[in-house]
Amino acid sequence: MKKLVLVGLLLCSLLSFSQQITMDRGRFYWKGNQIDSRKARELFATNVKAAALYKQAKSKEAWGGFMLGLGVGLTVGDVAIGMFSAQNYPTAMTYAGVGSMAIAVPILTGRKKRYEEAVRIYNSEHPETLLGNQQSTIDLKVISNTNGFGLQIQF
């Protein structure tokens, strides 16, 4: 009976397997495979703070990309107008484009920090030991007394 309980506990600890999310070059990896943003959002949904940080990072990415694209478009458009017409080149359109690109840089740099914080929060809730098993609250000890040796299981 004792051997059956011990084998059962060991199998349960192996089955309680939890993977951590890693981030490399702006991409999320889970179980060694790259995941898309929909799957990442589902994984981060297990923690409210991690989900909020992930959502903020996605919002910053969208707004920063929009501002950067707008700035590049305005600047290139003004350069093209200046090259093919008789207008003087730097107009208000160029300055607005450069300003838009300057605003986009700090917006885009803040998103990486939020992504990393969301990953850190998720991983702190899903700890992993060296073997890949989730840490459990079951404690198994070998004890001895005057009557002999035995196993002590604490839940």
C-alpha angles and dihedrals in degrees: 000000000000091000091050092052092047093049090046092052092048092050092048091052090052092049095051090080121166127183127206127223117241128192123213124172093342095310126112121228127194123178087358094299128105113250130203125238094263092057091044090052090052092050094047090049089080088077122044095210094048091048091050092050091048090050091049091050092050090049091050090049092052095046094043092049091048093050092046092049091047091050094049091046094050093046096046091044092053091047090052092048090048093050098048102036139048095253122117110259115236104058131161088276092066093048091048090050094050090047091050091051090048091052091048095058098067091040092055095044093056094058096069091056091052093048091051092048091051091050091048092051092047093048093048089059093046104047120189129201123214092271092051096252121133114248110252135197093237112109122195118192135174110229135181135201138161091289096054141269128323147162123258118202119193122188 
